[in-house]
Amino acid sequence: MENKGITQFLTKHAGLDPVSFHMPGHKGSGIYEKYGYGHFLDNIMGCDITEIQGADNLFQTEGIIKETAEKYKELYDSNESYLLINGTSGGLIASILAAVPEGGKLIMARNCHKSVFNALTLGHIEPVYAYPEIVEEYGISGVVESKEIERLIEANPDAEAVILPSPNYYGICSDIKAIAQVVHHAGKVLIVDQAHGAHLKFFGKMPLSAEECGADIAVNSTHKTLLSFTQSAVLNLNSDRVDKYLLEDKLQAMESTSPSYILMASLDINADILLSHGKELFDRWQENLNMFYAEASRIEGLTLMELPGHMDKTKINIDMSAYGLRGSLLEELLLRENIFSELVTGNILMCMTGIGNTDEDFRRLLSALKSIAEQRQLTGIAAEASHGAHLWSKRRPLKKAPKIKKLVSLEDCAGKICAASIIPYPPGIPFICPGEEIGEEEIQYIKELRLRGEKVIGVSEDGMISVG
């Protein structure tokens, strides 16, 4: 019987000879085969085991899993490193629950990933929002300033910890060293969601990693830009400000009791390849990025988003709105060339490069962009960005999250208090959080997203949302 579900889609997609500028970072089997791990791929079903004798245990490591964790301690120069098989999301939740007692207070960037908001619910934690600066040209979240963190700590001396994403989804990095100094001066814990920056430790010409800048905990999605499989990650504990035994307890509470040995094996392979071949891989990646940025800058009407000193340039943010192309239309044009990107926001198309991208991948993207420019007329007028972009930075008064909830039509919820996060995906950052009021502008923006076919978690198929 023909499989018409997930399997058929995946095998059909793999047969397209696609160019991947989306996560995961390995970009397919080629890099595993190049470095001698084709035999693992060939025997992957036989490698899918449980905790048989000699296979160690993720929650009490004494053997092979501990050996792999030690490799990450070496790579990131951490106090302790933990393999994660529930992604960075599980690591972030465990970190927060270990750093903030139940009912406590957490200073958090308003553009944190939804997993951080889930930790608030699990720990009955009160949030204090740090609002990032806005990149006005694109209406997206930029850096979180150390002065904003300092102000909030002074206003909330009872807060136990601070958390923020760096890099954010677009590759914008905050000054973690300055923030760490502020946080530690106040005797607090700094957690950095480094899901999009697992590679920063190994680049010479990028913002420094959170591990190098003093973060107490940094959680890395090694699958996003490096070589491990999707849903695998690494948590690095870099100080004694967090009780390691409490952290380990929270990790075992959050993660599956049937951890995937396939995922852990991919973490092991990632570590081995980085230790043995990391320099050549990162040098090549940097060379390809340099080539791409130089060539793309010569394409008339194409703009690359840059924030000097703050950009992780492995995230390529492309703007061709001078041709009347919004990001969504540029995405469609690239898809015709079997080039798959990661994220669209307004006029920006973000291509997420990874350690597995080849020079041919970059050249195919360049060729497609040059062809698009040649085939279209420069209008001199930027394509109109989404009218709701400014709403992401709107500071809404935070009220108590409703305990009694009801489902209400999107059409009828203006003025009501949100009871369950409304989250466009990607980027997975809550647009409206529990306790925030829903306005008419927000309703229209949500409608616009859904009309464009974008996923909005928290809005049912028939347009109902949870309010108080």
C-alpha positions in Angstrom: 0.0 0.0 0.0 1.4 3.4 -1.0 2.3 5.7 1.9 0.6 9.1 1.3 1.7 10.7 4.6 4.9 11.9 6.1 7.1 9.3 4.5 6.0 10.1 1.0 6.5 13.8 1.5 10.0 13.3 2.9 11.2 11.0 0.2 9.7 13.2 -2.5 11.4 16.2 -1.1 14.8 14.5 -0.8 14.5 13.6 -4.5 14.2 17.2 -5.5 17.9 17.9 -5.1 16.9 20.7 -2.8 19.2 23.5 -1.5 18.7 23.8 2.2 19.0 27.3 3.8 16.9 26.2 6.7 17.6 24.1 9.8 19.1 21.5 10.4 22.7 22.5 9.9 24.0 19.2 8.5 22.0 19.8 5.3 21.8 16.1 4.5 23.9 13.0 4.5 26.8 14.3 2.5 28.9 15.6 5.4 28.4 12.5 7.4 29.6 10.4 4.5 32.5 12.7 3.8 33.9 12.2 7.3 33.3 8.4 7.5 29.9 8.1 9.2 28.0 6.6 6.2 28.1 3.3 8.0 26.0 4.8 10.9 23.4 6.1 8.4 23.3 2.7 6.7 22.7 1.0 10.1 20.5 3.6 11.7 17.6 1.2 12.4 20.0 -1.2 14.2 21.3 1.7 16.2 17.8 2.5 17.6 18.1 0.8 21.0 17.2 1.4 24.6 19.3 1.3 27.8 20.8 -2.2 27.2 23.9 -3.3 29.2 26.8 -1.0 28.3 24.6 1.7 26.8 24.8 4.0 29.8 21.8 6.1 31.0 21.2 9.7 30.1 20.0 10.6 33.6 22.9 9.0 35.4 25.8 9.0 33.0 28.8 6.8 33.8 29.9 5.4 30.5 29.5 6.2 26.8 27.1 9.1 27.3 29.4 10.7 29.8 32.2 10.3 27.3 30.3 12.3 24.8 29.3 15.0 27.3 33.0 15.3 28.2 33.7 16.1 24.5 31.3 19.1 24.7 33.0 20.2 27.9 36.2 20.4 25.9 34.5 22.1 22.9 32.7 24.8 24.9 35.1 25.0 27.9 32.2 24.5 30.2 31.9 23.3 33.8 29.4 20.7 32.8 27.7 19.8 29.5 24.5 17.9 29.2 23.1 16.1 26.1 19.5 17.1 25.4 17.1 15.0 23.4 14.0 17.3 23.8 15.7 20.2 22.1 16.8 23.5 23.5 13.2 23.9 24.7 13.6 21.2 27.3 16.9 22.6 28.4 15.5 26.2 28.8 12.6 25.0 30.9 14.8 22.9 33.1 17.2 25.8 33.5 14.5 28.3 34.6 13.0 25.8 37.0 16.4 25.2 38.6 17.3 29.0 38.8 13.9 30.4 39.9 11.9 28.9 42.8 8.2 28.2 42.4 6.3 31.4 42.5 9.4 33.5 42.0 10.2 36.2 39.5 12.1 36.1 36.2 13.4 39.0 34.1 13.0 37.9 30.5 13.3 39.3 27.1 9.8 39.8 25.6 11.0 38.1 22.4 11.9 34.8 24.2 10.9 31.5 22.6 7.6 30.0 23.6 9.3 27.4 25.7 10.3 30.1 28.2 6.7 31.1 28.5 5.8 27.5 29.1 8.3 27.5 32.0 6.4 30.4 33.6 3.3 28.3 33.7 5.0 25.2 35.1 6.8 27.1 37.8 4.0 29.6 38.5 6.7 32.2 37.8 6.0 35.9 37.4 7.6 37.5 34.3 9.2 40.9 34.1 9.6 41.8 30.4 12.7 43.3 29.0 11.8 44.8 25.7 14.5 44.6 22.9 15.4 47.5 20.8 13.5 47.6 17.4 15.2 47.5 14.0 12.9 50.2 12.7 13.5 49.5 9.0 12.1 46.0 9.3 10.0 46.2 12.4 11.8 43.3 14.1 13.3 42.8 17.5 17.0 43.8 17.9 19.4 43.7 20.8 18.4 43.7 24.5 20.4 46.5 26.1 22.3 46.0 29.3 20.9 49.2 30.6 17.4 47.8 30.2 18.4 44.7 32.3 20.0 47.0 34.9 16.8 49.1 35.2 14.6 46.0 35.6 16.9 44.5 38.2 16.8 47.7 40.2 13.0 47.8 40.0 12.7 44.1 40.8 15.4 43.1 43.3 13.4 40.0 44.2 13.9 38.5 40.6 16.1 35.4 40.7 17.4 35.2 37.1 17.5 36.8 33.7 17.0 35.1 30.4 17.2 36.3 26.8 17.9 34.9 23.3 21.2 35.7 21.6 21.5 35.4 18.7 17.8 36.0 18.0 16.1 34.3 15.1 17.5 36.9 12.7 21.0 36.5 14.0 21.1 39.7 16.1 23.3 39.3 19.1 23.1 41.2 22.4 26.1 42.3 24.4 26.1 39.3 26.7 29.4 40.3 28.4 27.9 43.6 29.5 24.6 42.0 30.5 26.5 39.3 32.5 28.4 41.9 34.4 25.1 43.7 35.4 23.4 40.4 36.3 26.2 39.1 38.4 26.8 42.4 40.2 23.2 42.0 41.4 23.8 38.4 42.5 21.5 37.0 39.9 21.7 34.1 37.4 22.0 34.7 33.6 20.6 32.1 31.2 21.1 32.6 27.5 19.0 30.9 24.9 21.7 30.3 22.3 19.5 28.0 20.2 20.6 29.9 17.1 24.3 30.3 18.1 25.7 26.8 18.8 28.4 27.7 16.2 29.6 31.0 17.6 32.2 29.5 19.9 34.1 28.3 16.8 34.0 31.4 14.6 36.7 34.0 14.8 34.9 36.9 13.2 31.5 36.7 14.9 30.1 38.0 18.2 31.5 35.9 21.0 29.5 33.0 22.4 27.5 33.2 25.6 30.0 30.7 27.2 32.8 33.1 26.5 30.9 36.1 27.8 30.0 34.9 31.3 26.5 33.3 31.0 25.8 30.9 33.8 23.9 28.6 31.5 23.9 28.6 27.7 21.6 26.2 25.8 22.6 25.4 22.2 20.6 23.9 19.4 23.4 22.0 17.8 20.9 20.7 15.2 20.1 24.2 13.9 23.5 25.1 12.5 25.9 22.2 13.3 25.7 18.5 12.6 23.4 16.7 15.1 19.9 15.6 14.2 16.8 17.7 14.8 15.6 17.8 18.4 19.1 17.3 19.8 20.9 20.0 21.7 23.5 20.7 24.4 23.2 22.6 27.7 26.4 24.1 29.1 26.7 25.0 32.8 29.4 27.5 33.2 29.3 28.6 36.9 28.3 27.4 40.3 25.5 30.0 40.7 23.1 27.2 39.7 23.0 24.0 41.7 24.1 21.3 39.2 22.2 18.6 41.1 19.0 20.6 41.0 19.5 21.3 37.3 20.0 17.6 36.7 16.8 16.8 38.6 14.9 19.3 36.5 16.4 18.0 33.3 15.3 14.4 34.0 11.8 15.7 34.9 11.6 17.5 31.5 13.1 15.0 29.2 11.7 11.7 27.8 12.4 8.6 29.9 13.1 6.9 26.5 15.9 9.0 25.2 16.7 8.4 21.6 20.1 6.8 21.0 19.9 8.0 17.4 19.8 11.6 18.6 22.6 11.0 21.1 24.7 9.3 18.5 24.3 12.3 16.2 25.5 14.5 19.1 28.5 12.2 19.5 29.3 12.4 15.7 28.9 16.2 15.8 31.4 16.4 18.6 33.9 14.1 17.0 33.8 15.9 13.6 34.2 19.3 15.3 37.1 18.1 17.4 38.9 16.5 14.4 37.9 18.7 11.5 36.3 21.8 13.0 38.9 24.3 11.8 38.7 23.3 8.2 34.9 23.3 8.3 34.6 26.7 9.9 37.2 28.2 7.6 35.3 26.9 4.6 32.0 28.2 6.0 33.5 31.6 6.6 35.0 31.7 3.1 31.6 30.8 1.6 29.9 33.6 3.6 32.5 36.1 2.6 32.1 35.2 -1.1 28.3 35.3 -0.8 28.1 38.7 0.9 30.6 40.2 -1.6 28.8 38.9 -4.6 25.3 39.7 -3.3 26.3 43.3 -2.5 26.9 43.8 -6.3 23.2 42.9 -7.1 21.5 46.2 -7.7 18.3 46.6 -5.6 19.3 43.8 -3.2 19.9 44.7 0.4 21.4 42.5 3.2 20.4 43.4 6.7 23.5 44.2 8.7 24.0 45.6 12.3 27.8 46.0 12.6 29.1 44.3 15.8 25.8 42.6 16.5 25.2 40.2 13.6 25.7 36.5 13.3 26.3 36.6 9.6 25.5 32.9 9.1 21.9 34.2 9.0 21.5 35.9 5.7 18.6 38.4 5.8 17.7 39.4 2.2 15.6 42.3 1.2 14.6 42.7 -2.5 11.6 45.0 -1.8 13.1 47.6 -4.2 11.8 45.2 -6.9 8.3 45.2 -5.3 9.1 41.8 -3.8 7.9 41.1 -0.2 9.7 38.3 1.5 6.9 35.9 0.9 7.1 36.4 -2.9 10.8 36.2 -2.9 10.4 32.9 -1.1 8.1 31.6 -3.8 10.5 32.6 -6.6 13.4 30.7 -4.9 11.2 27.7 -4.3 10.9 27.4 -8.1 14.6 26.7 -8.1 14.3 24.2 -5.2 15.9 26.6 -2.8 14.3 26.4 0.6 14.7 29.3 3.1 14.0 29.4 6.8 11.9 32.5 7.6 9.9 35.3 6.1 9.1 38.5 8.0 7.7 41.4 6.0 10.3 42.3 3.4 13.0 40.0 4.8 13.7 36.5 3.6 16.1 34.8 6.0 18.4 32.1 4.7 19.9 30.0 7.6 23.2 28.7 6.6 24.8 25.7 8.3 28.0 23.9 8.6 26.8 21.4 6.0 26.2 24.0 3.2 28.6 23.6 0.3 30.0 26.3 -1.9 27.6 25.1 -4.6 24.7 25.8 -2.4 25.8 29.4 -2.0 26.4 29.8 -5.7 22.9 28.4 -6.6 21.4 30.9 -4.2 23.4 33.7 -5.8 22.5 32.6 -9.3 18.8 32.6 -8.5 18.9 36.0 -6.8 20.8 37.5 -9.9 18.2 35.9 -12.2 15.3 37.4 -10.2 16.9 40.8 -10.3 17.5 40.6 -14.1 13.9 39.5 -14.7 12.3 42.2 -12.7 12.0 46.0 -12.9 13.5 48.2 -10.2 10.6 50.2 -8.8 12.7 52.4 -6.5 9.8 52.0 -4.0 10.1 49.4 -1.3 7.4 46.8 -1.1 4.9 47.6 1.6 5.8 45.7 4.8 3.1 44.1 6.9 1.0 46.8 8.6 1.3 44.8 11.8 5.1 44.7 12.1 5.1 47.4 14.8 2.8 45.4 17.0 5.6 43.0 17.9 7.3 45.8 19.9 4.1 47.1 21.5 4.3 47.4 25.3 1.0 46.0 26.6 0.2 46.4 30.3 0.5 42.9 31.9 -2.4 41.7 34.0 -2.9 38.5 35.9 -3.3 35.6 33.5 -7.0 34.4 33.6 -7.6 31.3 35.6 -11.1 30.9 34.1 -10.9 30.5 30.4 -13.3 30.4 27.5 -13.1 30.2 23.7 -14.2 33.3 21.8 -14.2 34.0 18.1 -11.3 36.1 16.9 -13.9 38.6 15.7 -15.2 39.1 19.2 -12.1 39.3 21.4 -11.1 42.9 21.2 -10.6 44.3 24.7 -10.4 40.8 26.3 -7.4 39.4 28.2 -5.4 36.6 26.5 -5.5 33.3 28.3 -3.2 31.2 26.1 -0.3 32.5 24.1 -0.9 33.4 20.4 2.3 32.3 18.6 3.1 32.7 14.9 5.4 29.8 13.9 8.0 30.5 12.9 9.5 32.3 14.7 7.9 30.7 17.7 7.8 33.9 19.7 4.5 34.8 21.4 2.8 37.7 19.7 0.3 38.1 22.5 1.0 36.5 26.0 -1.4 35.4 28.7 -2.4 38.5 30.7 -2.0 40.9 27.8 -5.1 42.7 26.3 -6.1 41.9 22.7 -6.7 45.0 20.6 -8.4 45.5 17.2 -5.0 46.0 15.6 -3.8 42.7 16.9 -6.9 41.0 15.6 -6.4 42.4 12.1 -2.8 41.3 12.1 -3.6 37.8 13.1 -6.2 37.7 10.3 -3.5 38.9 7.9 -1.1 36.1 8.9 -3.8 33.4 8.6 -4.9 34.8 5.2 -1.3 34.4 4.0 -1.4 30.7 5.1 1.0 31.2 8.1 0.7 29.0 11.2 -0.6 30.8 14.3 -0.6 28.6 17.3 -3.3 29.5 19.8 -5.9 30.2 17.1 -8.1 27.2 16.2 -8.9 26.1 12.7 -12.3 27.8 13.0 -10.8 31.0 14.4 -11.4 30.6 18.2 -8.9 31.8 20.9 -8.7 31.4 24.6 -9.5 34.5 26.7 -10.5 35.4 30.3 
